[in-house]
């Protein structure tokens, strides 16, 4: 592989080799950018929009209140 790469620099230069390499690297960089933009959007907005995200947090808050998770311990409960 490296021998073929080294031959491209010398007298057997093939400009198509560099064109294809630039296209491959550019496609990979664009894919990384696109995936990061999609992940940022999903992290900010959630999968189901704002209403589904708020409902999920309200259900979680009700569960925490019922189970007393995350509250300061009082005298009645000794864990």
C-alpha positions in Angstrom: 0.0 0.0 0.0 2.7 2.5 1.0 4.8 1.5 -2.0 1.9 2.4 -4.3 1.5 5.7 -2.5 5.2 6.4 -2.8 5.1 5.8 -6.6 2.4 8.5 -7.0 4.9 11.1 -5.9 7.6 10.1 -8.5 7.6 10.0 -12.3 4.6 7.7 -12.4 2.4 10.4 -11.0 -1.4 9.9 -11.5 -3.5 13.0 -10.9 -6.6 10.8 -10.7 -5.2 9.2 -7.6 -5.1 12.5 -5.7 -8.6 13.5 -7.0 -10.1 10.3 -5.7 -8.2 10.6 -2.3 -9.5 14.2 -2.0 -13.1 13.0 -2.7 -12.8 10.2 -0.2 -11.4 12.4 2.6 -14.0 15.2 1.8 -16.8 12.7 1.9 -15.7 11.4 5.3 -15.3 15.0 6.7 -18.8 15.9 5.4 -20.2 12.7 6.9 -18.7 13.6 10.3 -20.0 17.1 10.1 -23.5 15.9 9.1 -23.6 13.3 12.0 -22.4 15.9 14.5 -25.1 18.4 13.3 -27.8 15.7 13.6 -26.6 14.6 17.0 -26.6 18.3 18.2 -30.1 18.8 16.9 -31.4 15.6 18.6 -29.7 16.6 21.9 -31.2 20.1 21.8 -34.7 19.2 20.6 -35.2 15.6 21.5 -36.5 12.9 19.2 -40.2 13.7 19.7 -40.0 17.5 19.9 -40.3 19.6 23.0 -43.7 18.3 24.2 -42.5 14.7 24.5 -39.3 15.8 26.2 -41.3 17.8 28.8 -43.7 14.9 29.4 -40.8 12.5 30.0 -39.2 14.9 32.5 -42.5 15.4 34.3 -42.9 11.6 34.6 -39.4 11.3 35.9 -39.9 14.0 38.5 -43.1 12.3 39.7 -41.2 9.0 40.1 -38.4 10.8 42.0 -41.0 12.4 44.3 -42.8 9.1 44.9 -39.6 7.2 45.7 -37.9 10.1 47.4 -34.8 9.9 45.3 -32.5 12.8 45.4 -34.0 14.3 48.6 -32.2 15.1 51.8 -32.7 12.3 54.3 -34.9 13.1 57.3 -35.2 11.5 60.7 -37.9 9.0 59.6 -35.7 7.2 57.1 -32.4 5.8 58.0 -30.8 4.2 55.0 
